[in-house]
């Protein structure tokens, strides 16, 4: 009998993010979104610190963040293309979840492992949305890393930062497949 690929592995082998600008309506309702966030929260979390939290961004909040990105970009002297790109992810979106890394003091868990956990939450949320049949994309961009933007727009404190904005909606265009991993990315060490 030939080996069969388990469904979860088949999904992971074929999953593709959808460009955020192609995601449309409808978006997940509250119950569906809660299920996706619950799946995301089951990520690796060394020390059970849960060094992250979620901010759900809907229509008016996204419009406000788009305006803030444009204003902040101008005040920082960013060029027009950067400002447009920074603003567009909010203007084009109908639903996004900001995954916020929350660094917690710990004698046992180094900050980098807390960062990894927040990144794992982003990927888990992205995969949960895709597995549920939605389109999704993980973005950051300069607004996510600008303290003025995140403090004003999202109310983040000094020990917090954006791990990513996960945009979710009705599946849009999916880019063409590309082979992965590149054989150059794999090395094998053999012990004798």
Biotite code that builds the C-alpha atoms (Angstrom):
import biotite.structure as struc

atoms = struc.array([
    struc.Atom([0.000, 0.000, 0.000], chain_id="A", res_id=1, res_name="UNK", atom_name="CA", element="C"),
    struc.Atom([1.433, 3.388, -0.996], chain_id="A", res_id=2, res_name="UNK", atom_name="CA", element="C"),
    struc.Atom([2.097, 5.987, 1.668], chain_id="A", res_id=3, res_name="UNK", atom_name="CA", element="C"),
    struc.Atom([-0.601, 8.615, 1.868], chain_id="A", res_id=4, res_name="UNK", atom_name="CA", element="C"),
    struc.Atom([0.146, 12.152, 2.925], chain_id="A", res_id=5, res_name="UNK", atom_name="CA", element="C"),
    struc.Atom([-1.856, 13.088, 6.048], chain_id="A", res_id=6, res_name="UNK", atom_name="CA", element="C"),
    struc.Atom([-4.280, 15.988, 5.362], chain_id="A", res_id=7, res_name="UNK", atom_name="CA", element="C"),
    struc.Atom([-2.535, 18.415, 7.744], chain_id="A", res_id=8, res_name="UNK", atom_name="CA", element="C"),
    struc.Atom([0.816, 17.800, 6.048], chain_id="A", res_id=9, res_name="UNK", atom_name="CA", element="C"),
    struc.Atom([-0.779, 18.084, 2.594], chain_id="A", res_id=10, res_name="UNK", atom_name="CA", element="C"),
    struc.Atom([-2.123, 21.511, 3.629], chain_id="A", res_id=11, res_name="UNK", atom_name="CA", element="C"),
    struc.Atom([1.295, 22.666, 4.859], chain_id="A", res_id=12, res_name="UNK", atom_name="CA", element="C"),
    struc.Atom([2.982, 21.427, 1.680], chain_id="A", res_id=13, res_name="UNK", atom_name="CA", element="C"),
    struc.Atom([0.585, 23.433, -0.485], chain_id="A", res_id=14, res_name="UNK", atom_name="CA", element="C"),
    struc.Atom([-0.282, 26.502, 1.619], chain_id="A", res_id=15, res_name="UNK", atom_name="CA", element="C"),
    struc.Atom([0.200, 29.909, 0.001], chain_id="A", res_id=16, res_name="UNK", atom_name="CA", element="C"),
    struc.Atom([-0.470, 33.367, 1.377], chain_id="A", res_id=17, res_name="UNK", atom_name="CA", element="C"),
    struc.Atom([-2.782, 35.600, -0.647], chain_id="A", res_id=18, res_name="UNK", atom_name="CA", element="C"),
    struc.Atom([-1.649, 39.167, -1.399], chain_id="A", res_id=19, res_name="UNK", atom_name="CA", element="C"),
    struc.Atom([-3.308, 41.386, 1.211], chain_id="A", res_id=20, res_name="UNK", atom_name="CA", element="C"),
    struc.Atom([-4.588, 43.847, -1.402], chain_id="A", res_id=21, res_name="UNK", atom_name="CA", element="C"),
    struc.Atom([-6.626, 41.045, -3.039], chain_id="A", res_id=22, res_name="UNK", atom_name="CA", element="C"),
    struc.Atom([-8.488, 40.003, 0.128], chain_id="A", res_id=23, res_name="UNK", atom_name="CA", element="C"),
    struc.Atom([-12.168, 40.883, -0.030], chain_id="A", res_id=24, res_name="UNK", atom_name="CA", element="C"),
    struc.Atom([-15.438, 40.655, 1.824], chain_id="A", res_id=25, res_name="UNK", atom_name="CA", element="C"),
    struc.Atom([-16.824, 38.876, 3.682], chain_id="A", res_id=26, res_name="UNK", atom_name="CA", element="C"),
    struc.Atom([-14.384, 38.466, 6.560], chain_id="A", res_id=27, res_name="UNK", atom_name="CA", element="C"),
    struc.Atom([-14.640, 36.021, 9.465], chain_id="A", res_id=28, res_name="UNK", atom_name="CA", element="C"),
    struc.Atom([-17.317, 36.847, 12.027], chain_id="A", res_id=29, res_name="UNK", atom_name="CA", element="C"),
    struc.Atom([-16.574, 37.033, 15.757], chain_id="A", res_id=30, res_name="UNK", atom_name="CA", element="C"),
    struc.Atom([-17.014, 33.304, 16.443], chain_id="A", res_id=31, res_name="UNK", atom_name="CA", element="C"),
    struc.Atom([-14.885, 32.281, 13.464], chain_id="A", res_id=32, res_name="UNK", atom_name="CA", element="C"),
    struc.Atom([-12.201, 34.809, 14.356], chain_id="A", res_id=33, res_name="UNK", atom_name="CA", element="C"),
    struc.Atom([-12.149, 33.600, 17.968], chain_id="A", res_id=34, res_name="UNK", atom_name="CA", element="C"),
    struc.Atom([-11.563, 30.061, 16.695], chain_id="A", res_id=35, res_name="UNK", atom_name="CA", element="C"),
    struc.Atom([-8.622, 31.292, 14.558], chain_id="A", res_id=36, res_name="UNK", atom_name="CA", element="C"),
    struc.Atom([-7.128, 33.219, 17.509], chain_id="A", res_id=37, res_name="UNK", atom_name="CA", element="C"),
    struc.Atom([-7.519, 30.149, 19.714], chain_id="A", res_id=38, res_name="UNK", atom_name="CA", element="C"),
    struc.Atom([-5.602, 28.078, 17.167], chain_id="A", res_id=39, res_name="UNK", atom_name="CA", element="C"),
    struc.Atom([-2.895, 30.764, 16.951], chain_id="A", res_id=40, res_name="UNK", atom_name="CA", element="C"),
    struc.Atom([-2.511, 30.819, 20.727], chain_id="A", res_id=41, res_name="UNK", atom_name="CA", element="C"),
    struc.Atom([-1.534, 27.127, 20.690], chain_id="A", res_id=42, res_name="UNK", atom_name="CA", element="C"),
    struc.Atom([1.908, 28.057, 19.350], chain_id="A", res_id=43, res_name="UNK", atom_name="CA", element="C"),
    struc.Atom([5.230, 27.076, 20.969], chain_id="A", res_id=44, res_name="UNK", atom_name="CA", element="C"),
    struc.Atom([5.643, 29.104, 24.153], chain_id="A", res_id=45, res_name="UNK", atom_name="CA", element="C"),
    struc.Atom([8.736, 28.248, 26.210], chain_id="A", res_id=46, res_name="UNK", atom_name="CA", element="C"),
    struc.Atom([7.995, 28.881, 29.872], chain_id="A", res_id=47, res_name="UNK", atom_name="CA", element="C"),
    struc.Atom([4.272, 29.455, 29.267], chain_id="A", res_id=48, res_name="UNK", atom_name="CA", element="C"),
    struc.Atom([4.819, 33.228, 29.307], chain_id="A", res_id=49, res_name="UNK", atom_name="CA", element="C"),
    struc.Atom([2.403, 33.985, 26.458], chain_id="A", res_id=50, res_name="UNK", atom_name="CA", element="C"),
    struc.Atom([4.592, 36.945, 25.424], chain_id="A", res_id=51, res_name="UNK", atom_name="CA", element="C"),
    struc.Atom([2.025, 38.300, 22.969], chain_id="A", res_id=52, res_name="UNK", atom_name="CA", element="C"),
    struc.Atom([-1.505, 39.663, 22.672], chain_id="A", res_id=53, res_name="UNK", atom_name="CA", element="C"),
    struc.Atom([-3.972, 40.418, 19.877], chain_id="A", res_id=54, res_name="UNK", atom_name="CA", element="C"),
    struc.Atom([-5.563, 43.650, 18.644], chain_id="A", res_id=55, res_name="UNK", atom_name="CA", element="C"),
    struc.Atom([-8.423, 43.067, 16.190], chain_id="A", res_id=56, res_name="UNK", atom_name="CA", element="C"),
    struc.Atom([-8.580, 45.886, 13.623], chain_id="A", res_id=57, res_name="UNK", atom_name="CA", element="C"),
    struc.Atom([-11.801, 46.503, 11.721], chain_id="A", res_id=58, res_name="UNK", atom_name="CA", element="C"),
    struc.Atom([-13.068, 49.185, 9.298], chain_id="A", res_id=59, res_name="UNK", atom_name="CA", element="C"),
    struc.Atom([-12.798, 52.477, 11.220], chain_id="A", res_id=60, res_name="UNK", atom_name="CA", element="C"),
    struc.Atom([-9.635, 51.440, 13.042], chain_id="A", res_id=61, res_name="UNK", atom_name="CA", element="C"),
    struc.Atom([-7.992, 50.434, 9.758], chain_id="A", res_id=62, res_name="UNK", atom_name="CA", element="C"),
    struc.Atom([-8.967, 53.744, 8.121], chain_id="A", res_id=63, res_name="UNK", atom_name="CA", element="C"),
    struc.Atom([-7.551, 55.658, 11.110], chain_id="A", res_id=64, res_name="UNK", atom_name="CA", element="C"),
    struc.Atom([-4.292, 53.678, 10.937], chain_id="A", res_id=65, res_name="UNK", atom_name="CA", element="C"),
    struc.Atom([-4.029, 54.348, 7.200], chain_id="A", res_id=66, res_name="UNK", atom_name="CA", element="C"),
    struc.Atom([-4.347, 58.086, 7.821], chain_id="A", res_id=67, res_name="UNK", atom_name="CA", element="C"),
    struc.Atom([-1.842, 57.913, 10.677], chain_id="A", res_id=68, res_name="UNK", atom_name="CA", element="C"),
    struc.Atom([0.661, 56.004, 8.514], chain_id="A", res_id=69, res_name="UNK", atom_name="CA", element="C"),
    struc.Atom([0.430, 58.707, 5.841], chain_id="A", res_id=70, res_name="UNK", atom_name="CA", element="C"),
    struc.Atom([0.827, 61.545, 8.356], chain_id="A", res_id=71, res_name="UNK", atom_name="CA", element="C"),
    struc.Atom([3.652, 59.791, 10.180], chain_id="A", res_id=72, res_name="UNK", atom_name="CA", element="C"),
    struc.Atom([5.446, 59.003, 6.918], chain_id="A", res_id=73, res_name="UNK", atom_name="CA", element="C"),
    struc.Atom([5.297, 62.677, 5.903], chain_id="A", res_id=74, res_name="UNK", atom_name="CA", element="C"),
    struc.Atom([6.616, 63.817, 9.291], chain_id="A", res_id=75, res_name="UNK", atom_name="CA", element="C"),
    struc.Atom([9.519, 61.352, 9.002], chain_id="A", res_id=76, res_name="UNK", atom_name="CA", element="C"),
    struc.Atom([10.366, 62.549, 5.495], chain_id="A", res_id=77, res_name="UNK", atom_name="CA", element="C"),
    struc.Atom([9.677, 59.195, 3.847], chain_id="A", res_id=78, res_name="UNK", atom_name="CA", element="C"),
    struc.Atom([9.288, 59.222, 0.085], chain_id="A", res_id=79, res_name="UNK", atom_name="CA", element="C"),
    struc.Atom([5.869, 58.999, -1.541], chain_id="A", res_id=80, res_name="UNK", atom_name="CA", element="C"),
    struc.Atom([6.231, 55.323, -2.514], chain_id="A", res_id=81, res_name="UNK", atom_name="CA", element="C"),
    struc.Atom([7.087, 54.313, 1.079], chain_id="A", res_id=82, res_name="UNK", atom_name="CA", element="C"),
    struc.Atom([4.196, 56.341, 2.467], chain_id="A", res_id=83, res_name="UNK", atom_name="CA", element="C"),
    struc.Atom([1.759, 54.813, -0.024], chain_id="A", res_id=84, res_name="UNK", atom_name="CA", element="C"),
    struc.Atom([2.962, 51.289, 0.741], chain_id="A", res_id=85, res_name="UNK", atom_name="CA", element="C"),
    struc.Atom([2.788, 51.907, 4.515], chain_id="A", res_id=86, res_name="UNK", atom_name="CA", element="C"),
    struc.Atom([-0.732, 53.277, 4.254], chain_id="A", res_id=87, res_name="UNK", atom_name="CA", element="C"),
    struc.Atom([-2.093, 50.849, 1.685], chain_id="A", res_id=88, res_name="UNK", atom_name="CA", element="C"),
    struc.Atom([-2.089, 47.748, 3.898], chain_id="A", res_id=89, res_name="UNK", atom_name="CA", element="C"),
    struc.Atom([-4.627, 49.478, 6.157], chain_id="A", res_id=90, res_name="UNK", atom_name="CA", element="C"),
    struc.Atom([-6.648, 51.164, 3.393], chain_id="A", res_id=91, res_name="UNK", atom_name="CA", element="C"),
    struc.Atom([-7.005, 47.921, 1.406], chain_id="A", res_id=92, res_name="UNK", atom_name="CA", element="C"),
    struc.Atom([-7.949, 45.742, 4.387], chain_id="A", res_id=93, res_name="UNK", atom_name="CA", element="C"),
    struc.Atom([-11.330, 44.829, 5.855], chain_id="A", res_id=94, res_name="UNK", atom_name="CA", element="C"),
    struc.Atom([-9.953, 42.877, 8.832], chain_id="A", res_id=95, res_name="UNK", atom_name="CA", element="C"),
    struc.Atom([-6.501, 42.555, 10.336], chain_id="A", res_id=96, res_name="UNK", atom_name="CA", element="C"),
    struc.Atom([-5.144, 41.233, 13.603], chain_id="A", res_id=97, res_name="UNK", atom_name="CA", element="C"),
    struc.Atom([-2.125, 42.981, 15.055], chain_id="A", res_id=98, res_name="UNK", atom_name="CA", element="C"),
    struc.Atom([-0.050, 40.390, 16.895], chain_id="A", res_id=99, res_name="UNK", atom_name="CA", element="C"),
    struc.Atom([1.755, 42.298, 19.618], chain_id="A", res_id=100, res_name="UNK", atom_name="CA", element="C"),
    struc.Atom([4.943, 40.918, 21.123], chain_id="A", res_id=101, res_name="UNK", atom_name="CA", element="C"),
    struc.Atom([4.890, 41.621, 24.860], chain_id="A", res_id=102, res_name="UNK", atom_name="CA", element="C"),
    struc.Atom([8.333, 41.140, 26.365], chain_id="A", res_id=103, res_name="UNK", atom_name="CA", element="C"),
    struc.Atom([8.062, 39.768, 29.900], chain_id="A", res_id=104, res_name="UNK", atom_name="CA", element="C"),
    struc.Atom([10.773, 39.729, 32.534], chain_id="A", res_id=105, res_name="UNK", atom_name="CA", element="C"),
    struc.Atom([12.099, 36.238, 33.029], chain_id="A", res_id=106, res_name="UNK", atom_name="CA", element="C"),
    struc.Atom([15.284, 34.804, 34.469], chain_id="A", res_id=107, res_name="UNK", atom_name="CA", element="C"),
    struc.Atom([14.770, 31.620, 32.443], chain_id="A", res_id=108, res_name="UNK", atom_name="CA", element="C"),
    struc.Atom([13.310, 32.706, 29.083], chain_id="A", res_id=109, res_name="UNK", atom_name="CA", element="C"),
    struc.Atom([15.551, 35.037, 27.056], chain_id="A", res_id=110, res_name="UNK", atom_name="CA", element="C"),
    struc.Atom([13.952, 37.871, 25.053], chain_id="A", res_id=111, res_name="UNK", atom_name="CA", element="C"),
    struc.Atom([14.804, 36.233, 21.713], chain_id="A", res_id=112, res_name="UNK", atom_name="CA", element="C"),
    struc.Atom([12.708, 33.172, 22.614], chain_id="A", res_id=113, res_name="UNK", atom_name="CA", element="C"),
    struc.Atom([9.790, 35.458, 23.422], chain_id="A", res_id=114, res_name="UNK", atom_name="CA", element="C"),
    struc.Atom([10.235, 37.065, 19.991], chain_id="A", res_id=115, res_name="UNK", atom_name="CA", element="C"),
    struc.Atom([10.223, 33.611, 18.387], chain_id="A", res_id=116, res_name="UNK", atom_name="CA", element="C"),
    struc.Atom([6.988, 32.763, 20.202], chain_id="A", res_id=117, res_name="UNK", atom_name="CA", element="C"),
    struc.Atom([5.302, 35.941, 18.897], chain_id="A", res_id=118, res_name="UNK", atom_name="CA", element="C"),
    struc.Atom([6.462, 35.048, 15.375], chain_id="A", res_id=119, res_name="UNK", atom_name="CA", element="C"),
    struc.Atom([5.076, 31.538, 15.836], chain_id="A", res_id=120, res_name="UNK", atom_name="CA", element="C"),
    struc.Atom([1.713, 33.082, 16.768], chain_id="A", res_id=121, res_name="UNK", atom_name="CA", element="C"),
    struc.Atom([1.752, 35.080, 13.515], chain_id="A", res_id=122, res_name="UNK", atom_name="CA", element="C"),
    struc.Atom([2.433, 31.978, 11.432], chain_id="A", res_id=123, res_name="UNK", atom_name="CA", element="C"),
    struc.Atom([-0.121, 29.931, 13.366], chain_id="A", res_id=124, res_name="UNK", atom_name="CA", element="C"),
    struc.Atom([-2.805, 32.588, 12.825], chain_id="A", res_id=125, res_name="UNK", atom_name="CA", element="C"),
    struc.Atom([-1.937, 32.835, 9.144], chain_id="A", res_id=126, res_name="UNK", atom_name="CA", element="C"),
    struc.Atom([-2.101, 29.055, 8.714], chain_id="A", res_id=127, res_name="UNK", atom_name="CA", element="C"),
    struc.Atom([-5.314, 28.762, 10.751], chain_id="A", res_id=128, res_name="UNK", atom_name="CA", element="C"),
    struc.Atom([-7.019, 31.327, 8.512], chain_id="A", res_id=129, res_name="UNK", atom_name="CA", element="C"),
    struc.Atom([-5.810, 29.604, 5.347], chain_id="A", res_id=130, res_name="UNK", atom_name="CA", element="C"),
    struc.Atom([-6.790, 26.154, 6.650], chain_id="A", res_id=131, res_name="UNK", atom_name="CA", element="C"),
    struc.Atom([-10.274, 27.480, 7.425], chain_id="A", res_id=132, res_name="UNK", atom_name="CA", element="C"),
    struc.Atom([-10.660, 28.537, 3.784], chain_id="A", res_id=133, res_name="UNK", atom_name="CA", element="C"),
    struc.Atom([-9.964, 32.260, 4.177], chain_id="A", res_id=134, res_name="UNK", atom_name="CA", element="C"),
    struc.Atom([-7.315, 34.221, 2.363], chain_id="A", res_id=135, res_name="UNK", atom_name="CA", element="C"),
    struc.Atom([-4.626, 35.657, 4.607], chain_id="A", res_id=136, res_name="UNK", atom_name="CA", element="C"),
    struc.Atom([-1.324, 37.508, 4.555], chain_id="A", res_id=137, res_name="UNK", atom_name="CA", element="C"),
    struc.Atom([1.272, 38.454, 7.192], chain_id="A", res_id=138, res_name="UNK", atom_name="CA", element="C"),
    struc.Atom([2.599, 41.987, 6.755], chain_id="A", res_id=139, res_name="UNK", atom_name="CA", element="C"),
    struc.Atom([4.674, 44.385, 8.803], chain_id="A", res_id=140, res_name="UNK", atom_name="CA", element="C"),
    struc.Atom([6.328, 47.265, 6.916], chain_id="A", res_id=141, res_name="UNK", atom_name="CA", element="C"),
    struc.Atom([7.839, 50.421, 8.302], chain_id="A", res_id=142, res_name="UNK", atom_name="CA", element="C"),
    struc.Atom([4.719, 51.463, 10.319], chain_id="A", res_id=143, res_name="UNK", atom_name="CA", element="C"),
    struc.Atom([5.000, 48.273, 12.399], chain_id="A", res_id=144, res_name="UNK", atom_name="CA", element="C"),
    struc.Atom([8.532, 49.227, 13.436], chain_id="A", res_id=145, res_name="UNK", atom_name="CA", element="C"),
    struc.Atom([8.007, 52.955, 13.978], chain_id="A", res_id=146, res_name="UNK", atom_name="CA", element="C"),
    struc.Atom([7.578, 53.756, 17.682], chain_id="A", res_id=147, res_name="UNK", atom_name="CA", element="C"),
    struc.Atom([5.585, 56.903, 16.979], chain_id="A", res_id=148, res_name="UNK", atom_name="CA", element="C"),
    struc.Atom([3.109, 54.989, 14.829], chain_id="A", res_id=149, res_name="UNK", atom_name="CA", element="C"),
    struc.Atom([2.629, 52.018, 17.172], chain_id="A", res_id=150, res_name="UNK", atom_name="CA", element="C"),
    struc.Atom([2.426, 54.098, 20.341], chain_id="A", res_id=151, res_name="UNK", atom_name="CA", element="C"),
    struc.Atom([-0.056, 56.579, 18.872], chain_id="A", res_id=152, res_name="UNK", atom_name="CA", element="C"),
    struc.Atom([-2.020, 54.197, 16.659], chain_id="A", res_id=153, res_name="UNK", atom_name="CA", element="C"),
    struc.Atom([-2.056, 51.047, 18.761], chain_id="A", res_id=154, res_name="UNK", atom_name="CA", element="C"),
    struc.Atom([-1.284, 52.341, 22.257], chain_id="A", res_id=155, res_name="UNK", atom_name="CA", element="C"),
    struc.Atom([1.761, 50.102, 22.650], chain_id="A", res_id=156, res_name="UNK", atom_name="CA", element="C"),
    struc.Atom([3.984, 50.430, 25.685], chain_id="A", res_id=157, res_name="UNK", atom_name="CA", element="C"),
    struc.Atom([7.803, 50.466, 25.625], chain_id="A", res_id=158, res_name="UNK", atom_name="CA", element="C"),
    struc.Atom([8.073, 46.688, 26.208], chain_id="A", res_id=159, res_name="UNK", atom_name="CA", element="C"),
    struc.Atom([5.717, 45.910, 23.303], chain_id="A", res_id=160, res_name="UNK", atom_name="CA", element="C"),
    struc.Atom([6.167, 45.803, 19.542], chain_id="A", res_id=161, res_name="UNK", atom_name="CA", element="C"),
    struc.Atom([4.273, 44.614, 16.482], chain_id="A", res_id=162, res_name="UNK", atom_name="CA", element="C"),
    struc.Atom([5.222, 41.083, 15.424], chain_id="A", res_id=163, res_name="UNK", atom_name="CA", element="C"),
    struc.Atom([2.945, 41.370, 12.397], chain_id="A", res_id=164, res_name="UNK", atom_name="CA", element="C"),
    struc.Atom([-0.369, 42.421, 10.944], chain_id="A", res_id=165, res_name="UNK", atom_name="CA", element="C"),
    struc.Atom([-2.299, 39.346, 9.796], chain_id="A", res_id=166, res_name="UNK", atom_name="CA", element="C"),
    struc.Atom([-4.837, 40.411, 7.163], chain_id="A", res_id=167, res_name="UNK", atom_name="CA", element="C"),
    struc.Atom([-7.767, 38.016, 6.707], chain_id="A", res_id=168, res_name="UNK", atom_name="CA", element="C"),
    struc.Atom([-10.611, 38.016, 4.194], chain_id="A", res_id=169, res_name="UNK", atom_name="CA", element="C"),
    struc.Atom([-12.196, 36.231, 1.298], chain_id="A", res_id=170, res_name="UNK", atom_name="CA", element="C"),
    struc.Atom([-9.491, 34.529, -0.713], chain_id="A", res_id=171, res_name="UNK", atom_name="CA", element="C"),
    struc.Atom([-8.142, 36.611, -3.558], chain_id="A", res_id=172, res_name="UNK", atom_name="CA", element="C"),
    struc.Atom([-5.406, 35.879, -6.056], chain_id="A", res_id=173, res_name="UNK", atom_name="CA", element="C"),
    struc.Atom([-2.668, 33.486, -5.016], chain_id="A", res_id=174, res_name="UNK", atom_name="CA", element="C"),
    struc.Atom([0.776, 33.971, -6.513], chain_id="A", res_id=175, res_name="UNK", atom_name="CA", element="C"),
    struc.Atom([2.215, 31.164, -8.639], chain_id="A", res_id=176, res_name="UNK", atom_name="CA", element="C"),
    struc.Atom([3.960, 28.310, -6.877], chain_id="A", res_id=177, res_name="UNK", atom_name="CA", element="C"),
    struc.Atom([7.724, 28.275, -6.574], chain_id="A", res_id=178, res_name="UNK", atom_name="CA", element="C"),
    struc.Atom([9.830, 25.298, -5.566], chain_id="A", res_id=179, res_name="UNK", atom_name="CA", element="C"),
    struc.Atom([10.921, 25.264, -1.923], chain_id="A", res_id=180, res_name="UNK", atom_name="CA", element="C"),
    struc.Atom([13.276, 24.645, -0.274], chain_id="A", res_id=181, res_name="UNK", atom_name="CA", element="C"),
    struc.Atom([16.119, 25.463, -2.625], chain_id="A", res_id=182, res_name="UNK", atom_name="CA", element="C"),
    struc.Atom([18.636, 22.588, -2.498], chain_id="A", res_id=183, res_name="UNK", atom_name="CA", element="C"),
    struc.Atom([21.247, 25.192, -1.497], chain_id="A", res_id=184, res_name="UNK", atom_name="CA", element="C"),
    struc.Atom([19.294, 25.719, 1.738], chain_id="A", res_id=185, res_name="UNK", atom_name="CA", element="C"),
    struc.Atom([19.806, 22.132, 2.866], chain_id="A", res_id=186, res_name="UNK", atom_name="CA", element="C"),
    struc.Atom([22.996, 20.735, 4.294], chain_id="A", res_id=187, res_name="UNK", atom_name="CA", element="C"),
    struc.Atom([23.416, 17.311, 5.804], chain_id="A", res_id=188, res_name="UNK", atom_name="CA", element="C"),
    struc.Atom([25.896, 16.501, 8.506], chain_id="A", res_id=189, res_name="UNK", atom_name="CA", element="C"),
    struc.Atom([26.823, 12.865, 8.866], chain_id="A", res_id=190, res_name="UNK", atom_name="CA", element="C"),
    struc.Atom([28.485, 11.491, 11.950], chain_id="A", res_id=191, res_name="UNK", atom_name="CA", element="C"),
    struc.Atom([30.651, 8.422, 11.730], chain_id="A", res_id=192, res_name="UNK", atom_name="CA", element="C"),
])
